């Protein structure tokens, strides 16, 4: 079986639901009841399940990044602002957010994950990242833009 980010998120949801159910059961026992103290271990288990759910979500995000196809267009962009980079002495800087990269990003193939499918009037399909879509929306008339997923692996 192949593990997917969606599978890990489903497991995280189940762990979170089970944690909530255990807490509800434990909280239904009054503190003065003799059964209250033995439920301490169950409360700890609920905490572990909640932490496990968070770890599963984190693993899903990491797996999605590993499985994501890079945009690969021949010039890189700021992932948030698009074609807003300037480069000097091997340092690239976004002119909007001032984020920097320690290499000449504009001359590198784009490493950002593919999140969009763009189909132009002639039917040519190009897959690209969020940053490149910003420029494509302004430059490509009558194109169709289809969101593939949000970069976290969620389709």
Backbone as CSV, one residue per row, in Angstrom:
resi,resn,N_x,N_y,N_z,CA_x,CA_y,CA_z,C_x,C_y,C_z
1,UNK,0.843,-1.179,0.000,0.000,0.000,0.000,0.891,1.246,0.000
2,UNK,0.550,2.221,-0.796,1.284,3.473,-0.853,0.684,4.458,0.146
3,UNK,1.530,5.064,0.950,1.065,6.040,1.941,0.951,7.391,1.263
4,UNK,-0.160,8.063,1.491,-0.379,9.387,0.921,-0.587,10.397,2.048
5,UNK,-0.398,11.676,1.758,-0.697,12.694,2.768,-2.157,12.623,3.232
6,UNK,-3.059,12.341,2.301,-4.478,12.249,2.670,-4.709,11.107,3.653
7,UNK,-4.027,9.982,3.451,-4.156,8.854,4.366,-3.684,9.240,5.761
8,UNK,-2.552,9.923,5.848,-2.036,10.355,7.154,-2.989,11.352,7.824
9,UNK,-3.586,12.247,7.034,-4.541,13.197,7.610,-5.796,12.485,8.120
10,UNK,-6.229,11.440,7.418,-7.383,10.653,7.871,-7.066,9.980,9.203
11,UNK,-5.871,9.400,9.316,-5.460,8.799,10.582,-5.399,9.842,11.694
12,UNK,-4.910,11.034,11.368,-4.847,12.113,12.357,-6.246,12.482,12.830
13,UNK,-7.199,12.547,11.908,-8.588,12.855,12.283,-9.143,11.793,13.227
14,UNK,-8.846,10.530,12.931,-9.321,9.434,13.780,-8.690,9.504,15.168
15,UNK,-7.383,9.785,15.227,-6.703,9.901,16.522,-7.277,11.059,17.330
16,UNK,-7.556,12.158,16.650,-8.123,13.323,17.316,-9.522,13.011,17.860
17,UNK,-10.333,12.319,17.064,-11.683,11.956,17.503,-11.633,10.997,18.691
18,UNK,-10.724,10.031,18.646,-10.591,9.086,19.747,-10.115,9.797,21.016
19,UNK,-9.194,10.720,20.868,-8.715,11.505,22.005,-9.881,12.270,22.635
20,UNK,-10.697,12.898,21.813,-11.847,13.652,22.322,-12.840,12.725,23.020
21,UNK,-13.042,11.540,22.466,-13.976,10.582,23.069,-13.467,10.123,24.438
22,UNK,-12.182,9.826,24.532,-11.605,9.401,25.817,-11.734,10.524,26.844
23,UNK,-11.472,11.751,26.448,-11.595,12.887,27.381,-13.033,13.057,27.858
24,UNK,-13.977,12.891,26.935,-15.392,13.015,27.296,-15.776,11.976,28.341
25,UNK,-15.328,10.735,28.119,-15.623,9.665,29.079,-14.993,9.992,30.431
26,UNK,-13.736,10.396,30.412,-13.040,10.707,31.674,-13.676,11.891,32.384
27,UNK,-14.055,12.894,31.627,-14.641,14.092,32.226,-16.051,13.847,32.767
28,UNK,-16.676,12.764,32.356,-18.035,12.462,32.837,-18.024,11.887,34.261
29,UNK,-16.845,11.495,34.726,-16.725,10.942,36.079,-16.405,12.085,37.037
30,UNK,-17.234,12.301,38.046,-16.975,13.389,39.002,-15.651,13.188,39.743
31,UNK,-15.019,14.284,40.105,-13.719,14.218,40.790,-13.804,13.492,42.131
32,UNK,-14.926,13.577,42.803,-15.060,12.922,44.106,-15.356,11.424,43.981
33,UNK,-15.586,10.961,42.782,-15.871,9.542,42.564,-14.607,8.700,42.724
34,UNK,-14.732,7.484,43.261,-13.552,6.618,43.405,-12.964,6.199,42.053
35,UNK,-13.749,6.272,40.989,-13.253,5.907,39.656,-12.415,7.015,39.018
36,UNK,-12.463,8.215,39.598,-11.779,9.354,38.982,-10.264,9.148,38.905
37,UNK,-9.648,8.733,39.985,-8.190,8.579,40.021,-7.667,7.539,39.031
38,UNK,-8.292,6.365,38.918,-7.778,5.380,37.954,-7.861,5.848,36.495
39,UNK,-8.642,6.850,36.227,-8.763,7.344,34.849,-7.624,8.275,34.449
40,UNK,-6.694,8.517,35.365,-5.534,9.361,35.057,-4.764,8.803,33.863
41,UNK,-4.575,7.493,33.835,-3.854,6.866,32.716,-4.614,7.076,31.401
42,UNK,-5.928,7.018,31.480,-6.730,7.233,30.265,-6.589,8.682,29.782
43,UNK,-6.528,9.611,30.718,-6.328,11.022,30.343,-4.961,11.214,29.673
44,UNK,-3.952,10.540,30.218,-2.618,10.613,29.605,-2.648,10.011,28.200
45,UNK,-3.374,8.917,28.036,-3.494,8.298,26.713,-4.170,9.257,25.733
46,UNK,-5.181,9.990,26.212,-5.855,10.971,25.355,-4.884,12.068,24.931
47,UNK,-4.020,12.482,25.857,-3.009,13.494,25.518,-2.039,12.955,24.463
48,UNK,-1.615,11.695,24.631,-0.710,11.077,23.656,-1.380,10.964,22.289
49,UNK,-2.652,10.617,22.285,-3.373,10.532,21.008,-3.434,11.901,20.324
50,UNK,-3.667,12.943,21.098,-3.730,14.297,20.534,-2.368,14.694,19.959
51,UNK,-1.287,14.380,20.690,0.049,14.676,20.165,0.328,13.845,18.913
52,UNK,-0.131,12.602,18.927,0.033,11.744,17.749,-0.702,12.308,16.551
53,UNK,-1.881,12.862,16.763,-2.641,13.476,15.667,-1.855,14.637,15.074
54,UNK,-1.262,15.460,15.944,-0.446,16.583,15.455,0.762,16.080,14.675
55,UNK,1.406,15.030,15.185,2.565,14.462,14.491,2.174,13.892,13.127
56,UNK,1.008,13.244,13.064,0.534,12.699,11.777,0.267,13.826,10.776
57,UNK,-0.308,14.931,11.234,-0.555,16.066,10.329,0.762,16.658,9.830
58,UNK,1.727,16.755,10.722,3.046,17.257,10.335,3.703,16.317,9.315
59,UNK,3.593,15.016,9.559,4.148,14.032,8.621,3.453,14.123,7.272
60,UNK,2.145,14.367,7.265,1.403,14.506,6.007,1.916,15.704,5.212
61,UNK,2.165,16.805,5.893,2.691,17.996,5.226,4.080,17.731,4.656
62,UNK,4.935,17.088,5.456,6.291,16.765,4.989,6.258,15.805,3.802
63,UNK,5.393,14.799,3.861,5.281,13.835,2.769,4.788,14.512,1.495
64,UNK,3.825,15.412,1.644,3.306,16.129,0.475,4.412,16.933,-0.198
65,UNK,5.281,17.547,0.606,6.396,18.312,0.036,7.354,17.399,-0.718
66,UNK,7.599,16.216,-0.163,8.497,15.274,-0.836,7.901,14.735,-2.126
67,UNK,6.592,14.521,-2.138,5.937,13.944,-3.303,5.594,14.979,-4.371
68,UNK,5.609,16.247,-4.000,5.214,17.297,-4.938,6.204,17.399,-6.096
69,UNK,5.659,17.583,-7.276,6.487,17.811,-8.448,6.912,19.280,-8.446
70,UNK,8.192,19.568,-8.704,8.593,20.973,-8.757,8.050,21.641,-10.019
71,UNK,7.787,22.905,-9.918,7.274,23.684,-11.045,8.211,23.550,-12.243
72,UNK,9.486,23.798,-12.023,10.481,23.576,-13.059,10.528,24.584,-14.191
73,UNK,9.662,25.619,-14.180,9.782,26.640,-15.222,11.196,27.222,-15.132
74,UNK,11.742,27.678,-16.245,13.175,27.993,-16.287,13.626,29.196,-15.459
75,UNK,12.743,29.860,-14.794,13.151,30.940,-13.900,12.318,30.810,-12.620
76,UNK,12.939,31.041,-11.498,12.240,30.933,-10.222,11.587,32.264,-9.882
77,UNK,10.615,32.198,-8.984,9.865,33.376,-8.563,9.696,33.337,-7.055
78,UNK,9.237,34.441,-6.487,8.845,34.424,-5.086,7.565,33.589,-5.001
79,UNK,7.503,32.594,-4.125,6.319,31.750,-4.060,5.043,32.499,-3.675
80,UNK,5.189,33.648,-3.017,4.010,34.405,-2.600,3.665,35.567,-3.526
81,UNK,4.669,36.139,-4.205,4.432,37.371,-4.956,4.721,37.268,-6.446
82,UNK,5.215,36.125,-6.887,5.454,35.933,-8.316,6.765,36.511,-8.792
83,UNK,6.723,37.117,-9.959,7.931,37.602,-10.625,8.367,38.951,-10.045
84,UNK,8.823,38.917,-8.812,9.193,40.144,-8.100,10.622,40.075,-7.574
85,UNK,11.434,39.214,-8.168,12.782,39.006,-7.641,13.816,39.884,-8.314
86,UNK,14.774,40.283,-7.524,15.969,40.904,-8.073,17.139,40.125,-7.480
87,UNK,18.241,40.102,-8.209,19.380,39.316,-7.757,20.642,40.142,-7.864
88,UNK,21.452,40.047,-6.823,22.713,40.770,-6.814,23.706,39.960,-5.992
89,UNK,24.875,39.724,-6.547,25.969,39.007,-5.889,25.521,37.645,-5.356
90,UNK,24.684,36.942,-6.139,24.254,35.608,-5.752,23.156,35.552,-4.707
91,UNK,22.592,36.693,-4.343,21.483,36.748,-3.386,20.259,37.262,-4.125
92,UNK,19.166,36.493,-4.057,17.904,36.923,-4.657,17.005,37.473,-3.571
93,UNK,16.301,38.565,-3.882,15.428,39.223,-2.921,14.097,39.533,-3.577
94,UNK,13.002,39.220,-2.888,11.676,39.615,-3.365,11.510,41.097,-3.054
95,UNK,11.124,41.872,-4.059,10.957,43.308,-3.880,9.715,43.646,-3.055
96,UNK,8.826,42.672,-2.820,7.615,42.925,-2.036,7.810,42.543,-0.574
97,UNK,8.149,41.288,-0.319,8.235,40.809,1.069,9.648,40.837,1.638
98,UNK,10.651,41.098,0.796,12.055,41.185,1.181,12.659,39.834,1.583
99,UNK,11.945,38.742,1.331,12.511,37.415,1.587,13.720,37.239,0.681
100,UNK,14.744,36.524,1.193,15.956,36.336,0.399,16.277,34.852,0.227
101,UNK,17.026,34.565,-0.843,17.543,33.231,-1.125,19.034,33.394,-1.404
102,UNK,19.836,32.483,-0.917,21.289,32.594,-1.042,21.814,32.042,-2.357
103,UNK,21.137,32.314,-3.427,21.601,31.976,-4.768,20.812,32.818,-5.747
104,UNK,21.252,32.821,-6.965,20.602,33.638,-7.984,19.321,32.947,-8.439
105,UNK,18.283,33.106,-7.654,17.019,32.408,-7.892,16.442,32.654,-9.291
106,UNK,16.497,33.855,-9.838,15.902,34.043,-11.170,16.525,33.163,-12.256
107,UNK,17.762,32.738,-12.087,18.393,31.928,-13.133,18.274,30.431,-12.856
108,UNK,17.583,30.048,-11.787,17.410,28.647,-11.427,16.029,28.155,-11.866
109,UNK,15.906,26.866,-12.216,14.557,26.334,-12.449,13.741,26.465,-11.161
110,UNK,12.481,26.725,-11.301,11.621,26.962,-10.138,11.449,25.686,-9.311
111,UNK,11.831,25.741,-8.019,11.729,24.561,-7.155,10.390,24.431,-6.431
112,UNK,9.507,25.409,-6.582,8.234,25.400,-5.839,7.326,24.284,-6.356
113,UNK,6.431,23.757,-5.494,5.564,22.654,-5.918,4.483,23.109,-6.909
114,UNK,4.202,22.240,-7.860,3.116,22.478,-8.812,1.801,22.456,-8.049
115,UNK,0.989,23.496,-8.229,-0.320,23.560,-7.576,-1.435,23.937,-8.546
116,UNK,-1.062,24.270,-9.798,-2.052,24.721,-10.783,-1.832,24.057,-12.135
117,UNK,-2.929,23.907,-12.862,-2.888,23.516,-14.268,-3.476,24.698,-15.034
118,UNK,-2.699,25.200,-16.001,-3.131,26.339,-16.803,-3.271,25.857,-18.247
119,UNK,-4.439,26.092,-18.824,-4.682,25.693,-20.204,-4.969,26.966,-21.001
120,UNK,-4.112,27.237,-22.007,-4.301,28.451,-22.803,-5.341,28.212,-23.896
121,UNK,-5.624,29.245,-24.709,-6.646,29.167,-25.760,-6.366,28.063,-26.768
122,UNK,-5.098,27.771,-27.024,-4.729,26.740,-28.000,-4.833,25.340,-27.398
123,UNK,-5.129,25.250,-26.097,-5.244,23.952,-25.449,-3.949,23.446,-24.838
124,UNK,-2.907,24.262,-24.872,-1.636,23.869,-24.279,-1.753,23.914,-22.761
125,UNK,-1.383,22.816,-22.125,-1.464,22.712,-20.667,-0.090,22.906,-20.064
126,UNK,-0.013,23.767,-19.062,1.221,23.990,-18.320,0.899,23.869,-16.849
127,UNK,1.719,23.111,-16.153,1.553,22.996,-14.704,2.557,23.926,-14.053
128,UNK,2.085,24.665,-13.043,2.953,25.652,-12.409,2.584,25.883,-10.957
129,UNK,3.477,26.580,-10.273,3.308,26.886,-8.852,2.456,28.147,-8.669
130,UNK,2.154,28.451,-7.403,1.365,29.645,-7.081,2.013,30.922,-7.596
131,UNK,3.329,31.052,-7.419,4.020,32.265,-7.841,3.956,32.484,-9.345
132,UNK,4.139,31.432,-10.139,4.064,31.581,-11.588,2.639,31.849,-12.067
133,UNK,1.645,31.333,-11.355,0.256,31.584,-11.745,-0.072,33.073,-11.647
134,UNK,0.528,33.754,-10.667,0.280,35.195,-10.546,0.632,35.919,-11.841
135,UNK,1.790,35.600,-12.397,2.200,36.221,-13.655,1.375,35.745,-14.828
136,UNK,1.029,34.455,-14.844,0.252,33.900,-15.952,-1.140,34.515,-16.018
137,UNK,-1.744,34.774,-14.882,-3.086,35.382,-14.873,-3.067,36.743,-15.562
138,UNK,-1.969,37.477,-15.385,-1.862,38.798,-15.988,-1.468,38.726,-17.461
139,UNK,-0.752,37.672,-17.854,-0.169,37.632,-19.196,-0.928,36.766,-20.200
140,UNK,-1.686,35.786,-19.747,-2.304,34.832,-20.661,-3.808,35.097,-20.722
141,UNK,-4.257,35.626,-21.855,-5.674,35.952,-22.023,-6.495,34.682,-22.242
142,UNK,-7.674,34.646,-21.655,-8.650,33.573,-21.842,-8.124,32.187,-21.483
143,UNK,-7.231,32.112,-20.552,-6.732,30.812,-20.098,-7.651,30.267,-19.011
144,UNK,-7.592,28.968,-18.842,-8.332,28.311,-17.771,-7.333,27.940,-16.676
145,UNK,-7.652,28.306,-15.453,-6.780,28.036,-14.316,-7.493,27.054,-13.398
146,UNK,-6.858,25.897,-13.200,-7.455,24.853,-12.367,-6.526,24.585,-11.188
147,UNK,-7.041,24.783,-9.979,-6.266,24.510,-8.765,-6.184,23.003,-8.593
148,UNK,-4.961,22.472,-8.576,-4.769,21.032,-8.413,-4.830,20.655,-6.949
149,UNK,-4.098,21.370,-6.114,-4.116,21.177,-4.681,-3.422,22.337,-4.034
150,UNK,-3.482,22.370,-2.714,-3.031,23.548,-1.972,-1.566,23.527,-1.547
151,UNK,-0.790,22.593,-2.075,0.615,22.532,-1.706,0.867,21.674,-0.484
152,UNK,-0.198,21.389,0.263,-0.033,20.508,1.424,-0.307,19.062,1.051
153,UNK,-0.668,18.836,-0.178,-0.995,17.486,-0.619,-2.486,17.237,-0.625
154,UNK,-3.285,18.228,-0.174,-4.735,18.041,-0.155,-5.312,18.362,-1.528
155,UNK,-5.960,17.411,-2.133,-6.580,17.649,-3.448,-7.990,18.125,-3.270
